[in-house]
Amino acid sequence: YGDIDWLNVSGCQGIQKHQCDLSSVTSDTREWYYARVRASSVPSSSKSAWAMSRRFSPRWDTKISPPAVKLSSSKQGIVVQVKPPRVLVRKTHISVDYNIYVIHASGKEEVYKFAYCSHKLTLTELKPKTHYCIQAQTVIPRHTRSSDRSSAKCITTA
């Protein structure tokens, strides 16, 4: 590992957790990265050998999160507001879209697709005083990747 310039990540040294967020130093989507870690014992100052990760890319290896969803009911229908996942997704990918899943009481699902630039979608032509559940999914069309669905949020129409 001698020819690699290693960068010490603040907040990732001397920690007891088993994970650390490296997104602030691995955000260039054109690059490939390695990470390394070692254990140390404070009383004796002994240190383990370095363990190195496999090569990874923020473009291909970042886990995409589902968007946060907020629902409200109006006379026009259900207004679905989405908040995009983590800053990294917004910085890393040019085009971010969403799939909105409308789950009827019968279990039937409908899917609506819309682009990130519009933060909300109004679902019309729904039955009044009817219970619907909504899930959202982040989609990166350019890379044909998507997140898991968000947890279901439910609302009754006006």
N, C-alpha and C positions, 0 to 999 in steps of 0.2 A: 504493500500500500504506500510505499515511500514516494512515488511520483505523483500522488494525488494531493492537491491543495485542499486540506480539510478545513471547514469553517465551524468554529464553536458556536452553537446556537444558544443565545441567552435564554434562560428559563428552562433549559434542558440539561443542565449540569447540576450535580449534587442533589438529584431528585429521588424520591422513593417510589413514585408511580411507575407503572410499566409501559407508559406511552408518553409521547411528546409531540406537539403540533409543529411540523416543519414547513408548513405552507408559506411562511414569510420568506424562506430562503430557497424554496423550490418552485417558484411561480412562473419561471420562463418555460412556456410550453414547447419550445423548440429544443430544449435541453433534456438530457438524460442524467440521472443522479444516482448516487450511492449514499447510504448512511452507515455509520458504524457506532457501536456502543460497547461499553465495558462496565463491569461492576467494580465497585471499590468498597472497602471496609474502612470506616472512619477511625475506629480505635487503633487498628494496626497499620493503616495506610497502605494495605496491600491492594493490588489491582489485578483484575483478570486480563486475559488476552483480549484483543479487540475482536468483536464479531461483526462481520460486514453483511449488509443487506444485498439482495439481488439488485440489479440495475432497474431503475424505475423512471417513469415519465409522468409528469402531472397531467399531460393530455390524455394518456391512455390508462393510467392507474388510479386517478382520483375517483373516489366513490362519490357519485352524484346523489345529493339529498333531494327528497321531495320538497316542494314549496310549502310554506306555511299558508294555511287557508283560513279566511274569515268569511262567515256567511251572514247575510241579512235578508230579510223578506220585505218586498215592496209590492205595490199593486201590479207592477209590471212583471214580477216573478221573483226569483231568487238571485240576489247579487252575490257573485263569488269573487272575492278579492284574494289575490295571491301575492305572496312576498317571496321573491326568489331565494333559493338556498345560498348559503355562504358567498362571500365576496369573490372567492376564487373562481367560482363558476361564472359569475358575471364578467370577470376580467379575462378569463381563459377562453371563453367560447363566444364567437361572434353572434351566433343565432341560438337563442334559447326559446323553446316553445313549451306549451303545457298541454297535457291531456286532462280534461275534467270528466270524471265519471259520475253520472247521476244514477243512483240506485233507487229504484221504485220499491214500494212496499211489497210488491209481488216478487222482488228479486231481479226483475229485468233491469239491464244496464243500458245506458246510452252514453256515448263518448262524444265530447265536444273538444275540438282542437283550437288553440289560439296562441298568438305570438306574445312574447314577453313585453313588447312595447306597450301593450294595453294591459294595465294591471288588474283589470276586472272584466268580468263577463256576466251579462244578465241573461239568465235562463228564463225564457218566456214559454208560453203555451203549456204551462203546467197546470194541473188541476188545483182549484182553490181548496184551502183547508186540508191539504194532503201532506203527509210526512215523506220527506226525501232525505237521503243521505248522499253526501258528496265526498269524493276523494280526488286528489290531484297528483299529477306525475310530471316531473321535469323531463324534457326531451331535448337532446342535442342532435338536431337533424344532420348536421354536417358529419358527425361521427357515428351516426346511427346508434346512439347510446341513450339510455334512459334510467331514471331512478326507480326505486320501488314506489308504490303508491303511498300517499300520506294516510294517516289514520282517518277513519270516516268521521265526518262531522254531519250532524243531522239537524234539520229545520222543518218547520211546518209552514206551508204557504199561507198567505193572507186570505 
